[in-house]
Amino acid sequence: MNRIELVDSDKCVGCAACASACPTHSITMKEDKEGFLQPRIDKKTCIGCHKCQKTCPIINKESESKGETKAYAAINKDDSVRAKSSSGGIFHALAKWTIEQKGVVFGARFDEKWEVMHDYCETLEGIIPFMGSKYVQSRIGDTYRQARNFLEQGRWVLFSGTPCQLAGLRAFLGKQYERLIQVDLICHGVPSPSVWRSYLKDFVTDGEILSISFRDKEEGWLHFQNVTTTTTTTTTTTIREHQMENPYFRGFLKNVYLRKSCYDCSFKTLHRNTDITLADSWGIDHYCPEMNDDRGTSLVIIHSKKALQLFTSVANLCYAEIQNLSEALFYNSMMIESVSLPKHHKRDVFLVSLKLFGFKKSCRYIDTDILFVRLAKYVKKRINAIVK
């Protein structure tokens, strides 16, 4: 049997396409020392078919789509839907259309432990848990296989996720399906699930969690510094913090505990092989102020004829204005740019400290330059020696 070598762990995106494709279920996704899911091969049951290697979207990179790309600013007409959404509520409109066609919607939701997993729904009520941003990498689980089964039945399937997760789905499917709607997003990067787990353990200690909103728009949407993180517990305690006051959000925005592949992402391209890319219309107050009421506006980037037909089908549910793509992306550079790796080994120091001491005691490494910390300790040591 030929030796099976998967992609290096630093480049692996954790999409689970290899595990989903394995005919003998010899690959499982296990957390590494940083808390990110990595594929592990059971050599006893592996038959050496190399299907995992042939399916990996990193080993087998796609060529960039050559289709025409269009951008729209859009708002869901239903204010109650938009209030539950991170931006303009367009995902709900697309999902609603899919459900009305007797289709199936896949997305990321919280599980009973408030960790993030992928799942599917077949009802309008089931869409709600998929709404809203979730700044944790989700577990794909068995959803690629489930999506394929529904597609083979001839049903419409809307599959939403990060660009790398959609690349994993395409690689797993191995062919195009006319009734597959791929919806990805402009992704900053995915934080470690173990970091999120440690944050909840150290900072949410007062009762059972009832709800978590990473993007509460109570104080407004447009100015990101006003975005709040809200946690409600059974003791009626509500923690509401501006993003830079919340240590988890702060570490996320400072790129301290993102997956290593996020610092050189292979899927941050303009012309994508998905159908629709959704994001916030940051800067809308500058280039299209008539579409801004500070309650959330979606940026909808169309990549395919199918997507344009779908977007036209939900036009009665939304207000939409076509936008200059360059202007829209000026305020959304993460569409094509990877985040920067934190300087001075800050990421490594934080993750080692997290494993030893937990999130709360490791927070100082989010905010402080590591070289400054070392220098401060050295100076303090020298002063103490002189004083003595």
PAKOLVO-213873 format. One record per residue (C-alpha): residue number from 1; x, y, z. Coordinates in nm, 2 decimals. Example, Ala and Ser with C-alpha at 12.3 -4.5 7.8 and 13.67 -1.06 7.14 Angstrom:
   i      X      Y      Z
   1   1.23  -0.45   0.78
   2   1.37  -0.11   0.71
//
This chain:
   i      X      Y      Z
   1   0.00   0.00   0.00
   2   0.14   0.34  -0.10
   3   0.20   0.58   0.19
   4  -0.07   0.85   0.22
   5   0.05   1.20   0.28
   6  -0.21   1.47   0.34
   7  -0.13   1.84   0.31
   8   0.09   2.00   0.57
   9  -0.10   2.10   0.89
  10   0.01   2.46   0.85
  11  -0.17   2.47   0.51
  12  -0.47   2.25   0.60
  13  -0.79   2.46   0.62
  14  -0.99   2.19   0.82
  15  -1.26   2.16   0.55
  16  -1.30   1.79   0.61
  17  -1.33   1.71   0.24
  18  -1.08   1.43   0.28
  19  -1.26   1.27   0.57
  20  -1.59   1.30   0.39
  21  -1.45   1.13   0.08
  22  -1.28   0.84   0.25
  23  -1.47   0.52   0.14
  24  -1.36   0.33   0.46
  25  -1.41   0.62   0.71
  26  -1.04   0.59   0.80
  27  -1.00   0.96   0.84
  28  -1.13   1.15   1.14
  29  -1.10   1.52   1.23
  30  -0.92   1.56   1.56
  31  -0.82   1.88   1.74
  32  -0.45   1.96   1.73
  33  -0.25   2.13   2.01
  34  -0.40   2.47   1.90
  35  -0.76   2.34   1.90
  36  -0.80   2.33   1.52
  37  -0.95   2.02   1.35
  38  -0.69   1.83   1.15
  39  -0.74   1.50   0.96
  40  -0.60   1.18   1.12
  41  -0.56   0.86   0.92
  42  -0.62   0.52   1.07
  43  -0.35   0.32   0.90
  44  -0.51  -0.01   1.00
  45  -0.83   0.05   0.79
  46  -0.68   0.27   0.52
  47  -0.69   0.09   0.18
  48  -0.45   0.33   0.01
  49  -0.70   0.45  -0.25
  50  -0.56   0.81  -0.23
  51  -0.91   0.95  -0.27
  52  -0.83   1.19   0.02
  53  -0.54   1.34  -0.17
  54  -0.74   1.36  -0.49
  55  -1.02   1.54  -0.30
  56  -0.81   1.79  -0.10
  57  -0.88   2.15  -0.23
  58  -0.53   2.26  -0.12
  59  -0.35   1.99  -0.31
  60  -0.58   2.02  -0.61
  61  -0.63   2.40  -0.65
  62  -0.91   2.52  -0.87
  63  -0.86   2.78  -1.14
  64  -1.03   3.11  -1.06
  65  -1.38   3.16  -1.21
  66  -1.38   3.37  -1.53
  67  -1.75   3.47  -1.50
  68  -1.87   3.83  -1.47
  69  -1.89   3.95  -1.11
  70  -2.15   4.20  -1.00
  71  -2.20   4.38  -0.67
  72  -2.52   4.50  -0.50
  73  -2.61   4.67  -0.18
  74  -2.92   4.51  -0.05
  75  -3.16   4.52   0.25
  76  -3.43   4.27   0.35
  77  -3.77   4.45   0.36
  78  -3.87   4.26   0.68
  79  -3.73   4.46   0.96
  80  -3.76   4.17   1.21
  81  -3.54   3.96   0.99
  82  -3.28   4.24   0.95
  83  -3.27   4.29   1.33
  84  -3.16   3.92   1.37
  85  -2.90   3.95   1.09
  86  -2.54   4.07   1.11
  87  -2.60   4.30   0.81
  88  -2.89   4.34   0.57
  89  -3.07   4.00   0.61
  90  -3.01   3.88   0.25
  91  -2.91   3.53   0.36
  92  -3.26   3.48   0.50
  93  -3.42   3.58   0.17
  94  -3.21   3.33  -0.02
  95  -3.27   3.06   0.23
  96  -3.65   3.13   0.24
  97  -3.67   3.09  -0.14
  98  -3.48   2.76  -0.12
  99  -3.72   2.63   0.15
 100  -4.02   2.74  -0.06
 101  -3.88   2.52  -0.34
 102  -3.89   2.22  -0.10
 103  -3.52   2.26  -0.08
 104  -3.26   2.23   0.20
 105  -3.05   2.49   0.37
 106  -2.70   2.43   0.52
 107  -2.53   2.67   0.76
 108  -2.34   2.72   1.08
 109  -2.52   2.72   1.42
 110  -2.44   2.68   1.79
 111  -2.47   2.34   1.94
 112  -2.59   2.26   2.30
 113  -2.24   2.35   2.43
 114  -2.23   2.68   2.24
 115  -1.97   2.55   2.00
 116  -2.02   2.60   1.63
 117  -2.13   2.32   1.39
 118  -2.27   2.29   1.04
 119  -2.62   2.15   1.01
 120  -2.92   2.16   0.77
 121  -3.28   2.26   0.79
 122  -3.59   2.22   0.58
 123  -3.82   2.47   0.75
 124  -3.84   2.85   0.77
 125  -3.80   2.83   1.15
 126  -3.48   2.63   1.10
 127  -3.31   2.92   0.92
 128  -3.29   3.13   1.23
 129  -3.00   2.95   1.41
 130  -2.79   2.99   1.09
 131  -2.83   3.37   1.09
 132  -2.58   3.60   1.24
 133  -2.20   3.59   1.23
 134  -2.02   3.32   1.43
 135  -1.65   3.40   1.48
 136  -1.54   3.04   1.54
 137  -1.45   2.77   1.29
 138  -1.74   2.53   1.25
 139  -1.73   2.15   1.24
 140  -1.84   2.03   0.89
 141  -1.93   1.69   1.03
 142  -2.13   1.48   0.78
 143  -2.29   1.78   0.60
 144  -2.10   1.73   0.26
 145  -2.25   1.38   0.23
 146  -2.59   1.49   0.34
 147  -2.58   1.77   0.08
 148  -2.49   1.52  -0.19
 149  -2.77   1.29  -0.09
 150  -3.03   1.58  -0.12
 151  -2.88   1.69  -0.46
 152  -2.90   1.33  -0.59
 153  -3.27   1.34  -0.50
 154  -3.31   1.64  -0.73
 155  -3.37   1.89  -0.44
 156  -3.24   2.24  -0.42
 157  -2.96   2.28  -0.17
 158  -2.83   2.61  -0.04
 159  -2.49   2.55   0.13
 160  -2.34   2.85   0.32
 161  -2.00   2.86   0.48
 162  -1.65   3.01   0.45
 163  -1.48   3.01   0.11
 164  -1.26   2.71   0.21
 165  -1.56   2.51   0.33
 166  -1.73   2.57  -0.01
 167  -1.41   2.47  -0.19
 168  -1.41   2.15   0.02
 169  -1.77   2.08  -0.08
 170  -1.70   2.12  -0.45
 171  -1.40   1.90  -0.42
 172  -1.60   1.64  -0.24
 173  -1.89   1.65  -0.49
 174  -1.66   1.62  -0.79
 175  -1.92   1.75  -1.03
 176  -2.16   2.04  -1.08
 177  -2.52   2.03  -0.97
 178  -2.77   2.27  -1.13
 179  -2.97   2.29  -0.80
 180  -2.67   2.36  -0.57
 181  -2.65   2.72  -0.45
 182  -2.31   2.81  -0.30
 183  -2.31   3.10  -0.06
 184  -1.98   3.20   0.09
 185  -1.87   3.52   0.27
 186  -1.59   3.77   0.30
 187  -1.39   3.60   0.57
 188  -1.15   3.77   0.81
 189  -1.02   3.43   0.93
 190  -1.13   3.15   1.16
 191  -1.04   3.14   1.53
 192  -0.96   2.82   1.72
 193  -1.26   2.64   1.88
 194  -1.05   2.57   2.19
 195  -0.99   2.94   2.24
 196  -1.36   3.00   2.22
 197  -1.42   2.72   2.46
 198  -1.17   2.86   2.71
 199  -1.32   3.21   2.68
 200  -1.66   3.08   2.77
 201  -1.53   2.88   3.06
 202  -1.34   3.18   3.21
 203  -1.57   3.47   3.12
 204  -1.93   3.33   3.11
 205  -1.96   3.17   3.46
 206  -2.29   3.31   3.59
 207  -2.56   3.06   3.49
 208  -2.66   2.87   3.18
 209  -2.62   3.05   2.85
 210  -2.95   3.13   2.67
 211  -2.82   3.32   2.37
 212  -2.50   3.47   2.22
 213  -2.49   3.74   1.96
 214  -2.15   3.84   1.82
 215  -2.31   4.13   1.63
 216  -2.57   4.30   1.83
 217  -2.69   4.61   1.64
 218  -2.87   4.78   1.93
 219  -2.63   5.07   1.92
 220  -2.60   5.08   1.54
 221  -2.44   4.88   1.27
 222  -2.23   5.10   1.05
 223  -1.96   5.20   1.29
 224  -1.80   4.88   1.38
 225  -1.67   5.01   1.71
 226  -2.03   5.01   1.83
 227  -2.09   4.64   1.75
 228  -2.15   4.46   2.08
 229  -2.11   4.10   2.20
 230  -2.41   4.00   2.41
 231  -2.45   3.69   2.63
 232  -2.76   3.62   2.83
 233  -2.77   3.36   3.11
 234  -3.04   3.20   3.32
 235  -2.96   3.44   3.60
 236  -3.08   3.72   3.37
 237  -2.73   3.86   3.35
 238  -2.66   4.03   3.02
 239  -2.30   4.10   2.92
 240  -2.29   4.37   2.65
 241  -1.95   4.49   2.55
 242  -1.82   4.70   2.26
 243  -1.60   4.48   2.04
 244  -1.27   4.62   2.16
 245  -1.38   4.58   2.52
 246  -1.45   4.21   2.47
 247  -1.13   4.01   2.50
 248  -1.23   3.74   2.26
 249  -1.34   3.98   1.99
 250  -1.03   4.19   2.04
 251  -0.80   3.88   1.99
 252  -1.00   3.79   1.68
 253  -0.96   4.13   1.52
 254  -0.59   4.14   1.61
 255  -0.55   3.80   1.44
 256  -0.40   3.64   1.75
 257  -0.56   3.29   1.73
 258  -0.66   3.23   1.37
 259  -0.59   2.91   1.18
 260  -0.24   2.92   1.03
 261  -0.37   2.88   0.68
 262  -0.57   3.20   0.72
 263  -0.25   3.41   0.72
 264  -0.20   3.30   0.35
 265  -0.55   3.20   0.24
 266  -0.58   3.03  -0.10
 267  -0.95   3.13  -0.14
 268  -0.94   3.51  -0.11
 269  -1.02   3.58  -0.47
 270  -1.25   3.82  -0.65
 271  -1.40   3.59  -0.91
 272  -1.50   3.29  -0.70
 273  -1.63   2.95  -0.80
 274  -1.92   3.00  -0.56
 275  -2.25   3.16  -0.67
 276  -2.29   3.44  -0.42
 277  -2.06   3.61  -0.17
 278  -2.22   3.79   0.12
 279  -2.07   4.05   0.35
 280  -2.14   4.38   0.52
 281  -2.16   4.69   0.30
 282  -1.89   4.88   0.49
 283  -1.85   5.23   0.35
 284  -2.20   5.24   0.22
 285  -2.25   5.58   0.38
 286  -1.97   5.71   0.14
 287  -2.06   5.55  -0.19
 288  -2.43   5.48  -0.16
 289  -2.58   5.67   0.14
 290  -2.94   5.62   0.03
 291  -2.89   5.25   0.12
 292  -2.78   5.32   0.47
 293  -3.00   5.37   0.78
 294  -2.74   5.23   1.02
 295  -2.95   4.91   1.07
 296  -2.74   4.69   0.84
 297  -2.69   4.67   0.46
 298  -2.56   4.36   0.29
 299  -2.30   4.35   0.02
 300  -2.41   4.08  -0.24
 301  -2.15   3.98  -0.49
 302  -2.29   3.77  -0.78
 303  -2.06   3.52  -0.95
 304  -2.28   3.31  -1.17
 305  -2.59   3.33  -1.40
 306  -2.77   3.10  -1.16
 307  -2.70   3.34  -0.87
 308  -2.83   3.64  -1.07
 309  -3.15   3.45  -1.15
 310  -3.19   3.36  -0.78
 311  -3.13   3.72  -0.67
 312  -3.39   3.83  -0.92
 313  -3.63   3.58  -0.77
 314  -3.60   3.73  -0.42
 315  -3.62   4.09  -0.55
 316  -3.97   4.13  -0.40
 317  -3.82   4.06  -0.05
 318  -3.54   4.32  -0.07
 319  -3.43   4.66  -0.16
 320  -3.13   4.64  -0.39
 321  -2.90   4.88  -0.58
 322  -2.62   4.77  -0.81
 323  -2.28   4.90  -0.70
 324  -1.94   4.98  -0.84
 325  -1.74   4.67  -0.75
 326  -1.41   4.85  -0.69
 327  -1.58   5.10  -0.46
 328  -1.75   4.83  -0.26
 329  -1.42   4.63  -0.22
 330  -1.22   4.93  -0.12
 331  -1.40   4.90   0.22
 332  -1.39   4.52   0.21
 333  -1.03   4.44   0.13
 334  -1.06   4.10   0.31
 335  -1.23   3.97  -0.01
 336  -0.89   3.94  -0.17
 337  -0.63   4.00   0.11
 338  -0.52   3.76   0.39
 339  -0.48   3.89   0.74
 340  -0.13   3.96   0.88
 341   0.04   3.73   1.12
 342   0.09   3.90   1.46
 343   0.44   4.02   1.52
 344   0.69   3.91   1.78
 345   0.55   3.55   1.82
 346   0.24   3.69   1.99
 347   0.02   3.41   1.85
 348   0.25   3.13   1.97
 349   0.30   3.28   2.31
 350  -0.08   3.33   2.36
 351  -0.17   2.97   2.25
 352   0.10   2.82   2.48
 353  -0.02   3.04   2.77
 354  -0.38   2.94   2.69
 355  -0.30   2.57   2.73
 356  -0.12   2.63   3.05
 357  -0.33   2.90   3.22
 358  -0.66   2.94   3.04
 359  -0.81   3.24   2.85
 360  -0.83   3.50   3.13
 361  -0.47   3.47   3.24
 362  -0.35   3.48   2.87
 363  -0.54   3.80   2.78
 364  -0.24   4.02   2.84
 365  -0.07   3.87   2.53
 366  -0.36   3.99   2.31
 367  -0.29   4.35   2.41
 368   0.08   4.37   2.48
 369   0.37   4.35   2.25
 370   0.57   4.05   2.35
 371   0.91   4.22   2.30
 372   0.79   4.50   2.53
 373   0.69   4.25   2.79
 374   1.03   4.09   2.78
 375   1.20   4.43   2.79
 376   0.99   4.54   3.09
 377   1.08   4.22   3.28
 378   1.45   4.27   3.20
 379   1.44   4.63   3.31
 380   1.25   4.55   3.63
 381   1.50   4.27   3.71
 382   1.80   4.51   3.66
 383   1.64   4.78   3.87
 384   1.58   4.53   4.15
 385   1.94   4.42   4.13
 386   2.07   4.78   4.15
 387   1.83   4.87   4.45
 388   1.95   4.56   4.64
//
